[in-house]
Amino acid sequence: MTIQRFETGPRMSQIVVHGDTVYLAGIVANTTAGESVTKQTQEVLSIIDSHLAKAGSDKSKLLTATIYITDMKNFAEMNAVWDGWVSAGNTPARATVEVNLAGPKYGVEIMVIAAR
């Protein structure tokens, strides 16, 4: 079975496809880093949509999601955006954990695995 890698750099690939499974690296906000968790989550989910499309998948085929958030006080704020985005009836297995991210400007990071 072949492995496809997209947006590959010296440290990691943003998208890896093995068979009919799509693995995304953890996604953080680019343009909205440092802004509200709402804006960051919106941007992250938009990037996820784009990455999944590039791999021949979409959010209705999510299998798992791991959400890293820097402060659980923002859990409801992040969930409000997530709940409006996730495909009804196709919600993935999910975990949300509080962590320190790569820099203080990041409030949320999301990593998903999807079927193709």
Biopython code that builds the backbone (N, CA, C, O; Angstrom):
import numpy as np
from Bio.PDB.StructureBuilder import StructureBuilder

atoms = [
    (1, "MET", "N", (0.845, -1.173, 0.000)),
    (1, "MET", "CA", (0.000, 0.000, 0.000)),
    (1, "MET", "C", (0.896, 1.244, 0.000)),
    (1, "MET", "O", (1.879, 1.310, 0.738)),
    (2, "THR", "N", (0.550, 2.214, -0.825)),
    (2, "THR", "CA", (1.372, 3.412, -0.933)),
    (2, "THR", "C", (1.046, 4.429, 0.158)),
    (2, "THR", "O", (-0.035, 4.431, 0.747)),
    (3, "ILE", "N", (2.011, 5.275, 0.393)),
    (3, "ILE", "CA", (1.848, 6.388, 1.320)),
    (3, "ILE", "C", (2.044, 7.668, 0.527)),
    (3, "ILE", "O", (3.041, 7.818, -0.179)),
    (4, "GLN", "N", (1.099, 8.589, 0.640)),
    (4, "GLN", "CA", (1.212, 9.897, 0.012)),
    (4, "GLN", "C", (1.420, 10.932, 1.099)),
    (4, "GLN", "O", (0.806, 10.858, 2.164)),
    (5, "ARG", "N", (2.288, 11.896, 0.831)),
    (5, "ARG", "CA", (2.544, 12.972, 1.776)),
    (5, "ARG", "C", (2.362, 14.306, 1.055)),
    (5, "ARG", "O", (2.831, 14.486, -0.069)),
    (6, "PHE", "N", (1.672, 15.239, 1.717)),
    (6, "PHE", "CA", (1.425, 16.561, 1.164)),
    (6, "PHE", "C", (1.974, 17.612, 2.119)),
    (6, "PHE", "O", (1.979, 17.431, 3.337)),
    (7, "GLU", "N", (2.430, 18.704, 1.542)),
    (7, "GLU", "CA", (2.979, 19.805, 2.335)),
    (7, "GLU", "C", (4.031, 19.279, 3.303)),
    (7, "GLU", "O", (3.958, 19.471, 4.517)),
    (8, "THR", "N", (5.008, 18.608, 2.710)),
    (8, "THR", "CA", (6.061, 17.961, 3.467)),
    (8, "THR", "C", (7.216, 18.926, 3.705)),
    (8, "THR", "O", (7.678, 19.596, 2.781)),
    (9, "GLY", "N", (7.668, 18.989, 4.930)),
    (9, "GLY", "CA", (8.816, 19.807, 5.288)),
    (9, "GLY", "C", (9.884, 18.942, 5.918)),
    (9, "GLY", "O", (9.758, 17.718, 5.943)),
    (10, "PRO", "N", (10.941, 19.568, 6.430)),
    (10, "PRO", "CA", (12.028, 18.786, 7.017)),
    (10, "PRO", "C", (11.653, 18.099, 8.329)),
    (10, "PRO", "O", (12.294, 17.125, 8.725)),
    (11, "ARG", "N", (10.616, 18.602, 9.004)),
    (11, "ARG", "CA", (10.232, 18.051, 10.307)),
    (11, "ARG", "C", (8.984, 17.182, 10.228)),
    (11, "ARG", "O", (8.858, 16.206, 10.967)),
    (12, "MET", "N", (8.052, 17.534, 9.328)),
    (12, "MET", "CA", (6.772, 16.822, 9.300)),
    (12, "MET", "C", (6.024, 17.103, 8.012)),
    (12, "MET", "O", (6.356, 18.024, 7.266)),
    (13, "SER", "N", (5.018, 16.298, 7.768)),
    (13, "SER", "CA", (4.076, 16.515, 6.671)),
    (13, "SER", "C", (2.762, 16.972, 7.267)),
    (13, "SER", "O", (2.361, 16.490, 8.326)),
    (14, "GLN", "N", (2.091, 17.888, 6.606)),
    (14, "GLN", "CA", (0.791, 18.352, 7.084)),
    (14, "GLN", "C", (-0.290, 17.300, 6.863)),
    (14, "GLN", "O", (-1.229, 17.186, 7.651)),
    (15, "ILE", "N", (-0.149, 16.525, 5.773)),
    (15, "ILE", "CA", (-1.157, 15.526, 5.400)),
    (15, "ILE", "C", (-0.428, 14.246, 5.002)),
    (15, "ILE", "O", (0.517, 14.284, 4.214)),
    (16, "VAL", "N", (-0.869, 13.116, 5.548)),
    (16, "VAL", "CA", (-0.338, 11.818, 5.158)),
    (16, "VAL", "C", (-1.532, 10.921, 4.857)),
    (16, "VAL", "O", (-2.467, 10.820, 5.651)),
    (17, "VAL", "N", (-1.485, 10.271, 3.698)),
    (17, "VAL", "CA", (-2.553, 9.350, 3.301)),
    (17, "VAL", "C", (-1.940, 7.964, 3.166)),
    (17, "VAL", "O", (-0.962, 7.767, 2.444)),
    (18, "HIS", "N", (-2.536, 7.006, 3.877)),
    (18, "HIS", "CA", (-2.129, 5.609, 3.775)),
    (18, "HIS", "C", (-3.375, 4.801, 3.486)),
    (18, "HIS", "O", (-4.273, 4.717, 4.325)),
    (19, "GLY", "N", (-3.438, 4.212, 2.320)),
    (19, "GLY", "CA", (-4.654, 3.504, 1.912)),
    (19, "GLY", "C", (-5.810, 4.482, 1.858)),
    (19, "GLY", "O", (-5.743, 5.493, 1.159)),
    (20, "ASP", "N", (-6.857, 4.186, 2.583)),
    (20, "ASP", "CA", (-8.029, 5.055, 2.621)),
    (20, "ASP", "C", (-8.132, 5.828, 3.930)),
    (20, "ASP", "O", (-9.224, 6.230, 4.332)),
    (21, "THR", "N", (-6.998, 6.037, 4.596)),
    (21, "THR", "CA", (-6.988, 6.795, 5.837)),
    (21, "THR", "C", (-6.136, 8.052, 5.668)),
    (21, "THR", "O", (-5.020, 8.004, 5.150)),
    (22, "VAL", "N", (-6.695, 9.175, 6.119)),
    (22, "VAL", "CA", (-6.030, 10.480, 6.013)),
    (22, "VAL", "C", (-5.659, 10.944, 7.415)),
    (22, "VAL", "O", (-6.513, 11.014, 8.299)),
    (23, "TYR", "N", (-4.399, 11.257, 7.611)),
    (23, "TYR", "CA", (-3.885, 11.743, 8.891)),
    (23, "TYR", "C", (-3.454, 13.196, 8.717)),
    (23, "TYR", "O", (-2.662, 13.499, 7.825)),
    (24, "LEU", "N", (-3.957, 14.083, 9.541)),
    (24, "LEU", "CA", (-3.521, 15.473, 9.503)),
    (24, "LEU", "C", (-2.648, 15.763, 10.712)),
    (24, "LEU", "O", (-2.895, 15.267, 11.811)),
    (25, "ALA", "N", (-1.626, 16.572, 10.490)),
    (25, "ALA", "CA", (-0.807, 17.069, 11.601)),
    (25, "ALA", "C", (-1.672, 17.988, 12.445)),
    (25, "ALA", "O", (-2.741, 18.410, 12.005)),
    (26, "GLY", "N", (-1.232, 18.294, 13.627)),
    (26, "GLY", "CA", (-1.943, 19.263, 14.449)),
    (26, "GLY", "C", (-1.968, 20.612, 13.740)),
    (26, "GLY", "O", (-0.940, 21.097, 13.269)),
    (27, "ILE", "N", (-3.146, 21.208, 13.670)),
    (27, "ILE", "CA", (-3.331, 22.468, 12.941)),
    (27, "ILE", "C", (-3.551, 23.596, 13.946)),
    (27, "ILE", "O", (-4.384, 23.488, 14.846)),
    (28, "VAL", "N", (-2.794, 24.675, 13.778)),
    (28, "VAL", "CA", (-2.982, 25.895, 14.567)),
    (28, "VAL", "C", (-3.315, 27.034, 13.614)),
    (28, "VAL", "O", (-3.115, 26.930, 12.404)),
    (29, "ALA", "N", (-3.818, 28.109, 14.173)),
    (29, "ALA", "CA", (-4.167, 29.289, 13.383)),
    (29, "ALA", "C", (-2.907, 29.967, 12.855)),
    (29, "ALA", "O", (-1.865, 29.977, 13.510)),
    (30, "ASN", "N", (-3.025, 30.523, 11.673)),
    (30, "ASN", "CA", (-1.936, 31.311, 11.092)),
    (30, "ASN", "C", (-2.249, 32.794, 11.232)),
    (30, "ASN", "O", (-1.556, 33.517, 11.949)),
    (31, "THR", "N", (-3.283, 33.240, 10.554)),
    (31, "THR", "CA", (-3.596, 34.672, 10.513)),
    (31, "THR", "C", (-4.300, 35.162, 11.771)),
    (31, "THR", "O", (-4.239, 36.351, 12.083)),
    (32, "THR", "N", (-4.964, 34.271, 12.498)),
    (32, "THR", "CA", (-5.698, 34.697, 13.697)),
    (32, "THR", "C", (-4.979, 34.314, 14.992)),
    (32, "THR", "O", (-5.549, 34.460, 16.073)),
    (33, "ALA", "N", (-3.751, 33.833, 14.902)),
    (33, "ALA", "CA", (-2.984, 33.505, 16.112)),
    (33, "ALA", "C", (-2.915, 34.754, 16.988)),
    (33, "ALA", "O", (-2.635, 35.852, 16.508)),
    (34, "GLY", "N", (-3.172, 34.564, 18.266)),
    (34, "GLY", "CA", (-3.176, 35.686, 19.203)),
    (34, "GLY", "C", (-4.545, 36.314, 19.389)),
    (34, "GLY", "O", (-4.747, 37.112, 20.304)),
    (35, "GLU", "N", (-5.496, 35.953, 18.517)),
    (35, "GLU", "CA", (-6.858, 36.461, 18.648)),
    (35, "GLU", "C", (-7.691, 35.482, 19.485)),
    (35, "GLU", "O", (-7.139, 34.568, 20.097)),
    (36, "SER", "N", (-8.989, 35.668, 19.512)),
    (36, "SER", "CA", (-9.870, 34.848, 20.344)),
    (36, "SER", "C", (-9.838, 33.377, 19.930)),
    (36, "SER", "O", (-9.487, 33.040, 18.799)),
    (37, "VAL", "N", (-10.209, 32.519, 20.864)),
    (37, "VAL", "CA", (-10.308, 31.091, 20.568)),
    (37, "VAL", "C", (-11.366, 30.851, 19.494)),
    (37, "VAL", "O", (-11.227, 29.935, 18.684)),
    (38, "THR", "N", (-12.413, 31.658, 19.480)),
    (38, "THR", "CA", (-13.433, 31.540, 18.428)),
    (38, "THR", "C", (-12.800, 31.728, 17.059)),
    (38, "THR", "O", (-12.970, 30.886, 16.178)),
    (39, "LYS", "N", (-12.077, 32.817, 16.873)),
    (39, "LYS", "CA", (-11.463, 33.093, 15.569)),
    (39, "LYS", "C", (-10.418, 32.048, 15.210)),
    (39, "LYS", "O", (-10.339, 31.605, 14.065)),
    (40, "GLN", "N", (-9.616, 31.657, 16.194)),
    (40, "GLN", "CA", (-8.603, 30.636, 15.923)),
    (40, "GLN", "C", (-9.248, 29.308, 15.531)),
    (40, "GLN", "O", (-8.791, 28.654, 14.594)),
    (41, "THR", "N", (-10.293, 28.907, 16.230)),
    (41, "THR", "CA", (-10.973, 27.645, 15.918)),
    (41, "THR", "C", (-11.588, 27.709, 14.528)),
    (41, "THR", "O", (-11.503, 26.737, 13.778)),
    (42, "GLN", "N", (-12.200, 28.820, 14.169)),
    (42, "GLN", "CA", (-12.759, 28.978, 12.825)),
    (42, "GLN", "C", (-11.681, 28.797, 11.762)),
    (42, "GLN", "O", (-11.883, 28.091, 10.774)),
    (43, "GLU", "N", (-10.539, 29.439, 11.971)),
    (43, "GLU", "CA", (-9.456, 29.317, 10.990)),
    (43, "GLU", "C", (-8.917, 27.898, 10.929)),
    (43, "GLU", "O", (-8.692, 27.368, 9.841)),
    (44, "VAL", "N", (-8.707, 27.277, 12.085)),
    (44, "VAL", "CA", (-8.186, 25.905, 12.120)),
    (44, "VAL", "C", (-9.125, 24.955, 11.379)),
    (44, "VAL", "O", (-8.668, 24.113, 10.607)),
    (45, "LEU", "N", (-10.424, 25.082, 11.606)),
    (45, "LEU", "CA", (-11.386, 24.194, 10.942)),
    (45, "LEU", "C", (-11.424, 24.444, 9.438)),
    (45, "LEU", "O", (-11.636, 23.512, 8.662)),
    (46, "SER", "N", (-11.223, 25.675, 9.025)),
    (46, "SER", "CA", (-11.148, 25.988, 7.602)),
    (46, "SER", "C", (-9.916, 25.339, 6.963)),
    (46, "SER", "O", (-9.984, 24.823, 5.848)),
    (47, "ILE", "N", (-8.804, 25.371, 7.673)),
    (47, "ILE", "CA", (-7.584, 24.711, 7.185)),
    (47, "ILE", "C", (-7.807, 23.204, 7.105)),
    (47, "ILE", "O", (-7.384, 22.562, 6.144)),
    (48, "ILE", "N", (-8.467, 22.642, 8.110)),
    (48, "ILE", "CA", (-8.774, 21.207, 8.093)),
    (48, "ILE", "C", (-9.626, 20.865, 6.880)),
    (48, "ILE", "O", (-9.360, 19.876, 6.197)),
    (49, "ASP", "N", (-10.647, 21.669, 6.605)),
    (49, "ASP", "CA", (-11.475, 21.443, 5.403)),
    (49, "ASP", "C", (-10.606, 21.402, 4.150)),
    (49, "ASP", "O", (-10.764, 20.517, 3.309)),
    (50, "SER", "N", (-9.702, 22.346, 4.027)),
    (50, "SER", "CA", (-8.823, 22.438, 2.859)),
    (50, "SER", "C", (-7.896, 21.226, 2.762)),
    (50, "SER", "O", (-7.734, 20.653, 1.685)),
    (51, "HIS", "N", (-7.293, 20.840, 3.874)),
    (51, "HIS", "CA", (-6.394, 19.681, 3.876)),
    (51, "HIS", "C", (-7.143, 18.394, 3.534)),
    (51, "HIS", "O", (-6.650, 17.571, 2.762)),
    (52, "LEU", "N", (-8.325, 18.224, 4.107)),
    (52, "LEU", "CA", (-9.101, 17.019, 3.810)),
    (52, "LEU", "C", (-9.474, 16.961, 2.327)),
    (52, "LEU", "O", (-9.405, 15.899, 1.708)),
    (53, "ALA", "N", (-9.862, 18.089, 1.768)),
    (53, "ALA", "CA", (-10.208, 18.139, 0.339)),
    (53, "ALA", "C", (-8.998, 17.760, -0.515)),
    (53, "ALA", "O", (-9.133, 17.021, -1.491)),
    (54, "LYS", "N", (-7.831, 18.259, -0.155)),
    (54, "LYS", "CA", (-6.605, 17.949, -0.894)),
    (54, "LYS", "C", (-6.336, 16.441, -0.884)),
    (54, "LYS", "O", (-5.780, 15.900, -1.839)),
    (55, "ALA", "N", (-6.731, 15.773, 0.193)),
    (55, "ALA", "CA", (-6.508, 14.335, 0.335)),
    (55, "ALA", "C", (-7.677, 13.506, -0.184)),
    (55, "ALA", "O", (-7.638, 12.277, -0.117)),
    (56, "GLY", "N", (-8.723, 14.165, -0.704)),
    (56, "GLY", "CA", (-9.873, 13.435, -1.237)),
    (56, "GLY", "C", (-10.878, 13.027, -0.186)),
    (56, "GLY", "O", (-11.559, 12.012, -0.339)),
    (57, "SER", "N", (-10.983, 13.807, 0.887)),
    (57, "SER", "CA", (-11.910, 13.499, 1.971)),
    (57, "SER", "C", (-12.656, 14.771, 2.372)),
    (57, "SER", "O", (-12.505, 15.817, 1.740)),
    (58, "ASP", "N", (-13.457, 14.666, 3.426)),
    (58, "ASP", "CA", (-14.151, 15.835, 3.967)),
    (58, "ASP", "C", (-14.558, 15.535, 5.412)),
    (58, "ASP", "O", (-14.392, 14.418, 5.903)),
    (59, "LYS", "N", (-15.096, 16.566, 6.082)),
    (59, "LYS", "CA", (-15.409, 16.438, 7.507)),
    (59, "LYS", "C", (-16.471, 15.387, 7.819)),
    (59, "LYS", "O", (-16.570, 14.951, 8.966)),
    (60, "SER", "N", (-17.257, 14.970, 6.849)),
    (60, "SER", "CA", (-18.256, 13.919, 7.104)),
    (60, "SER", "C", (-17.603, 12.551, 7.282)),
    (60, "SER", "O", (-18.256, 11.591, 7.689)),
    (61, "LYS", "N", (-16.312, 12.473, 6.975)),
    (61, "LYS", "CA", (-15.599, 11.198, 7.075)),
    (61, "LYS", "C", (-14.590, 11.176, 8.222)),
    (61, "LYS", "O", (-13.714, 10.312, 8.268)),
    (62, "LEU", "N", (-14.715, 12.134, 9.151)),
    (62, "LEU", "CA", (-13.815, 12.152, 10.301)),
    (62, "LEU", "C", (-13.982, 10.892, 11.137)),
    (62, "LEU", "O", (-15.100, 10.443, 11.390)),
    (63, "LEU", "N", (-12.864, 10.332, 11.558)),
    (63, "LEU", "CA", (-12.872, 9.171, 12.441)),
    (63, "LEU", "C", (-12.572, 9.594, 13.876)),
    (63, "LEU", "O", (-13.279, 9.206, 14.806)),
    (64, "THR", "N", (-11.518, 10.390, 14.048)),
    (64, "THR", "CA", (-11.144, 10.876, 15.372)),
    (64, "THR", "C", (-10.702, 12.328, 15.289)),
    (64, "THR", "O", (-10.271, 12.809, 14.242)),
    (65, "ALA", "N", (-10.819, 13.007, 16.413)),
    (65, "ALA", "CA", (-10.301, 14.368, 16.546)),
    (65, "ALA", "C", (-9.693, 14.501, 17.932)),
    (65, "ALA", "O", (-10.268, 14.054, 18.924)),
    (66, "THR", "N", (-8.529, 15.118, 17.984)),
    (66, "THR", "CA", (-7.909, 15.452, 19.254)),
    (66, "THR", "C", (-7.761, 16.966, 19.274)),
    (66, "THR", "O", (-7.139, 17.553, 18.389)),
    (67, "ILE", "N", (-8.334, 17.581, 20.285)),
    (67, "ILE", "CA", (-8.318, 19.036, 20.402)),
    (67, "ILE", "C", (-7.477, 19.408, 21.605)),
    (67, "ILE", "O", (-7.710, 18.947, 22.722)),
    (68, "TYR", "N", (-6.498, 20.247, 21.349)),
    (68, "TYR", "CA", (-5.616, 20.747, 22.397)),
    (68, "TYR", "C", (-6.000, 22.202, 22.642)),
    (68, "TYR", "O", (-6.030, 23.004, 21.708)),
    (69, "ILE", "N", (-6.289, 22.540, 23.879)),
    (69, "ILE", "CA", (-6.718, 23.886, 24.228)),
    (69, "ILE", "C", (-5.881, 24.354, 25.422)),
    (69, "ILE", "O", (-5.598, 23.577, 26.335)),
    (70, "THR", "N", (-5.489, 25.627, 25.405)),
    (70, "THR", "CA", (-4.570, 26.105, 26.443)),
    (70, "THR", "C", (-5.263, 26.448, 27.751)),
    (70, "THR", "O", (-4.611, 26.561, 28.789)),
    (71, "ASP", "N", (-6.590, 26.615, 27.710)),
    (71, "ASP", "CA", (-7.315, 26.962, 28.940)),
    (71, "ASP", "C", (-8.734, 26.416, 28.834)),
    (71, "ASP", "O", (-9.490, 26.817, 27.949)),
    (72, "MET", "N", (-9.094, 25.519, 29.716)),
    (72, "MET", "CA", (-10.429, 24.918, 29.685)),
    (72, "MET", "C", (-11.537, 25.950, 29.915)),
    (72, "MET", "O", (-12.708, 25.649, 29.684)),
    (73, "LYS", "N", (-11.195, 27.137, 30.357)),
    (73, "LYS", "CA", (-12.185, 28.210, 30.451)),
    (73, "LYS", "C", (-12.727, 28.560, 29.066)),
    (73, "LYS", "O", (-13.810, 29.134, 28.950)),
    (74, "ASN", "N", (-11.974, 28.215, 28.012)),
    (74, "ASN", "CA", (-12.382, 28.496, 26.633)),
    (74, "ASN", "C", (-13.033, 27.294, 25.946)),
    (74, "ASN", "O", (-13.282, 27.323, 24.741)),
    (75, "PHE", "N", (-13.304, 26.241, 26.715)),
    (75, "PHE", "CA", (-13.874, 25.010, 26.159)),
    (75, "PHE", "C", (-15.217, 25.271, 25.473)),
    (75, "PHE", "O", (-15.426, 24.826, 24.345)),
    (76, "ALA", "N", (-16.119, 25.977, 26.129)),
    (76, "ALA", "CA", (-17.439, 26.257, 25.543)),
    (76, "ALA", "C", (-17.318, 27.130, 24.305)),
    (76, "ALA", "O", (-18.053, 26.935, 23.337)),
    (77, "GLU", "N", (-16.404, 28.088, 24.324)),
    (77, "GLU", "CA", (-16.186, 28.968, 23.165)),
    (77, "GLU", "C", (-15.714, 28.161, 21.954)),
    (77, "GLU", "O", (-16.208, 28.357, 20.843)),
    (78, "MET", "N", (-14.764, 27.260, 22.171)),
    (78, "MET", "CA", (-14.278, 26.406, 21.093)),
    (78, "MET", "C", (-15.382, 25.477, 20.619)),
    (78, "MET", "O", (-15.565, 25.292, 19.416)),
    (79, "ASN", "N", (-16.130, 24.883, 21.569)),
    (79, "ASN", "CA", (-17.205, 23.960, 21.203)),
    (79, "ASN", "C", (-18.310, 24.633, 20.394)),
    (79, "ASN", "O", (-18.908, 23.992, 19.529)),
    (80, "ALA", "N", (-18.593, 25.896, 20.651)),
    (80, "ALA", "CA", (-19.624, 26.613, 19.885)),
    (80, "ALA", "C", (-19.259, 26.639, 18.402)),
    (80, "ALA", "O", (-20.125, 26.479, 17.542)),
    (81, "VAL", "N", (-17.980, 26.840, 18.108)),
    (81, "VAL", "CA", (-17.520, 26.839, 16.713)),
    (81, "VAL", "C", (-17.512, 25.415, 16.172)),
    (81, "VAL", "O", (-17.993, 25.169, 15.066)),
    (82, "TRP", "N", (-16.971, 24.476, 16.943)),
    (82, "TRP", "CA", (-16.908, 23.070, 16.524)),
    (82, "TRP", "C", (-18.307, 22.543, 16.205)),
    (82, "TRP", "O", (-18.520, 21.926, 15.161)),
    (83, "ASP", "N", (-19.259, 22.788, 17.111)),
    (83, "ASP", "CA", (-20.620, 22.257, 16.933)),
    (83, "ASP", "C", (-21.289, 22.794, 15.669)),
    (83, "ASP", "O", (-22.098, 22.095, 15.057)),
    (84, "GLY", "N", (-20.969, 24.007, 15.277)),
    (84, "GLY", "CA", (-21.514, 24.574, 14.052)),
    (84, "GLY", "C", (-20.834, 24.062, 12.797)),
    (84, "GLY", "O", (-21.376, 24.185, 11.699)),
    (85, "TRP", "N", (-19.650, 23.488, 12.953)),
    (85, "TRP", "CA", (-18.859, 23.019, 11.810)),
    (85, "TRP", "C", (-18.998, 21.521, 11.567)),
    (85, "TRP", "O", (-19.122, 21.090, 10.420)),
    (86, "VAL", "N", (-18.978, 20.729, 12.624)),
    (86, "VAL", "CA", (-18.924, 19.273, 12.481)),
    (86, "VAL", "C", (-20.169, 18.765, 11.744)),
    (86, "VAL", "O", (-21.259, 19.318, 11.889)),
    (87, "SER", "N", (-19.988, 17.712, 10.959)),
    (87, "SER", "CA", (-21.065, 17.144, 10.145)),
    (87, "SER", "C", (-22.056, 16.387, 11.031)),
    (87, "SER", "O", (-21.706, 15.381, 11.648)),
    (88, "ALA", "N", (-23.292, 16.880, 11.088)),
    (88, "ALA", "CA", (-24.334, 16.253, 11.920)),
    (88, "ALA", "C", (-24.494, 14.783, 11.547)),
    (88, "ALA", "O", (-24.581, 14.434, 10.370)),
    (89, "GLY", "N", (-24.530, 13.935, 12.561)),
    (89, "GLY", "CA", (-24.687, 12.506, 12.340)),
    (89, "GLY", "C", (-23.394, 11.798, 11.991)),
    (89, "GLY", "O", (-23.361, 10.572, 11.888)),
    (90, "ASN", "N", (-22.318, 12.569, 11.806)),
    (90, "ASN", "CA", (-21.018, 11.990, 11.451)),
    (90, "ASN", "C", (-19.927, 12.449, 12.407)),
    (90, "ASN", "O", (-18.769, 12.586, 12.013)),
    (91, "THR", "N", (-20.290, 12.682, 13.647)),
    (91, "THR", "CA", (-19.312, 13.186, 14.596)),
    (91, "THR", "C", (-18.255, 12.119, 14.902)),
    (91, "THR", "O", (-18.576, 10.939, 15.045)),
    (92, "PRO", "N", (-16.993, 12.548, 15.000)),
    (92, "PRO", "CA", (-15.920, 11.583, 15.248)),
    (92, "PRO", "C", (-15.783, 11.259, 16.726)),
    (92, "PRO", "O", (-16.349, 11.941, 17.580)),
    (93, "ALA", "N", (-15.027, 10.215, 17.014)),
    (93, "ALA", "CA", (-14.552, 10.009, 18.378)),
    (93, "ALA", "C", (-13.660, 11.212, 18.669)),
    (93, "ALA", "O", (-12.929, 11.663, 17.786)),
    (94, "ARG", "N", (-13.708, 11.742, 19.899)),
    (94, "ARG", "CA", (-13.001, 13.001, 20.155)),
    (94, "ARG", "C", (-12.482, 13.059, 21.576)),
    (94, "ARG", "O", (-13.098, 12.536, 22.505)),
    (95, "ALA", "N", (-11.336, 13.704, 21.727)),
    (95, "ALA", "CA", (-10.777, 14.009, 23.038)),
    (95, "ALA", "C", (-10.364, 15.471, 23.026)),
    (95, "ALA", "O", (-9.903, 15.987, 22.007)),
    (96, "THR", "N", (-10.530, 16.134, 24.163)),
    (96, "THR", "CA", (-10.075, 17.510, 24.311)),
    (96, "THR", "C", (-9.237, 17.576, 25.576)),
    (96, "THR", "O", (-9.670, 17.147, 26.646)),
    (97, "VAL", "N", (-8.031, 18.118, 25.443)),
    (97, "VAL", "CA", (-7.129, 18.193, 26.587)),
    (97, "VAL", "C", (-6.548, 19.592, 26.720)),
    (97, "VAL", "O", (-6.361, 20.301, 25.732)),
    (98, "GLU", "N", (-6.269, 19.972, 27.956)),
    (98, "GLU", "CA", (-5.637, 21.256, 28.218)),
    (98, "GLU", "C", (-4.125, 21.072, 28.189)),
    (98, "GLU", "O", (-3.582, 20.175, 28.834)),
    (99, "VAL", "N", (-3.451, 21.941, 27.425)),
    (99, "VAL", "CA", (-2.004, 21.811, 27.234)),
    (99, "VAL", "C", (-1.356, 23.191, 27.097)),
    (99, "VAL", "O", (-2.040, 24.208, 26.979)),
    (100, "ASN", "N", (-0.035, 23.198, 27.115)),
    (100, "ASN", "CA", (0.740, 24.344, 26.658)),
    (100, "ASN", "C", (1.074, 24.072, 25.194)),
    (100, "ASN", "O", (1.595, 23.007, 24.863)),
    (101, "LEU", "N", (0.779, 25.025, 24.325)),
    (101, "LEU", "CA", (1.082, 24.853, 22.902)),
    (101, "LEU", "C", (2.442, 25.473, 22.583)),
    (101, "LEU", "O", (3.119, 25.978, 23.479)),
    (102, "ALA", "N", (2.837, 25.437, 21.326)),
    (102, "ALA", "CA", (4.171, 25.861, 20.899)),
    (102, "ALA", "C", (4.489, 27.319, 21.207)),
    (102, "ALA", "O", (5.658, 27.684, 21.327)),
    (103, "GLY", "N", (3.477, 28.144, 21.333)),
    (103, "GLY", "CA", (3.697, 29.543, 21.655)),
    (103, "GLY", "C", (2.464, 30.132, 22.309)),
    (103, "GLY", "O", (1.365, 29.605, 22.139)),
    (104, "PRO", "N", (2.627, 31.222, 23.060)),
    (104, "PRO", "CA", (1.498, 31.805, 23.792)),
    (104, "PRO", "C", (0.408, 32.404, 22.903)),
    (104, "PRO", "O", (-0.699, 32.657, 23.378)),
    (105, "LYS", "N", (0.698, 32.633, 21.637)),
    (105, "LYS", "CA", (-0.312, 33.193, 20.744)),
    (105, "LYS", "C", (-1.335, 32.155, 20.283)),
    (105, "LYS", "O", (-2.374, 32.508, 19.725)),
    (106, "TYR", "N", (-1.039, 30.874, 20.518)),
    (106, "TYR", "CA", (-1.954, 29.812, 20.100)),
    (106, "TYR", "C", (-2.870, 29.420, 21.249)),
    (106, "TYR", "O", (-2.402, 29.152, 22.356)),
    (107, "GLY", "N", (-4.184, 29.387, 20.991)),
    (107, "GLY", "CA", (-5.149, 28.994, 22.003)),
    (107, "GLY", "C", (-5.736, 27.624, 21.771)),
    (107, "GLY", "O", (-6.283, 27.008, 22.685)),
    (108, "VAL", "N", (-5.618, 27.135, 20.515)),
    (108, "VAL", "CA", (-6.207, 25.849, 20.167)),
    (108, "VAL", "C", (-5.415, 25.202, 19.032)),
    (108, "VAL", "O", (-4.914, 25.882, 18.136)),
    (109, "GLU", "N", (-5.315, 23.891, 19.092)),
    (109, "GLU", "CA", (-4.709, 23.093, 18.033)),
    (109, "GLU", "C", (-5.585, 21.860, 17.860)),
    (109, "GLU", "O", (-6.016, 21.252, 18.840)),
    (110, "ILE", "N", (-5.845, 21.495, 16.608)),
    (110, "ILE", "CA", (-6.718, 20.345, 16.342)),
    (110, "ILE", "C", (-6.019, 19.383, 15.381)),
    (110, "ILE", "O", (-5.422, 19.786, 14.383)),
    (111, "MET", "N", (-6.115, 18.114, 15.717)),
    (111, "MET", "CA", (-5.526, 17.044, 14.900)),
    (111, "MET", "C", (-6.628, 16.035, 14.591)),
    (111, "MET", "O", (-7.345, 15.609, 15.496)),
    (112, "VAL", "N", (-6.773, 15.647, 13.320)),
    (112, "VAL", "CA", (-7.831, 14.702, 12.962)),
    (112, "VAL", "C", (-7.297, 13.552, 12.105)),
    (112, "VAL", "O", (-6.247, 13.651, 11.470)),
    (113, "ILE", "N", (-8.047, 12.482, 12.114)),
    (113, "ILE", "CA", (-7.861, 11.344, 11.220)),
    (113, "ILE", "C", (-9.202, 11.130, 10.553)),
    (113, "ILE", "O", (-10.245, 11.176, 11.204)),
    (114, "ALA", "N", (-9.171, 10.892, 9.223)),
    (114, "ALA", "CA", (-10.412, 10.718, 8.466)),
    (114, "ALA", "C", (-10.272, 9.568, 7.479)),
    (114, "ALA", "O", (-9.166, 9.178, 7.104)),
    (115, "ALA", "N", (-11.405, 9.041, 7.072)),
    (115, "ALA", "CA", (-11.441, 8.067, 5.980)),
    (115, "ALA", "C", (-11.480, 8.839, 4.662)),
    (115, "ALA", "O", (-11.829, 10.019, 4.631)),
    (116, "ARG", "N", (-11.125, 8.171, 3.601)),
    (116, "ARG", "CA", (-11.166, 8.814, 2.299)),
    (116, "ARG", "C", (-12.391, 8.395, 1.546)),
    (116, "ARG", "O", (-12.602, 8.837, 0.417)),
]
sb = StructureBuilder()
sb.init_structure("model")
sb.init_model(0)
sb.init_chain("A")
sb.init_seg("    ")
for serial, (resi, resn, name, xyz) in enumerate(atoms, 1):
    if name == "N":
        sb.init_residue(resn, " ", resi, " ")
    sb.init_atom(name, np.array(xyz, "f"), 0.0, 1.0, " ", f" {name:<3s}", serial, name[0])
structure = sb.get_structure()
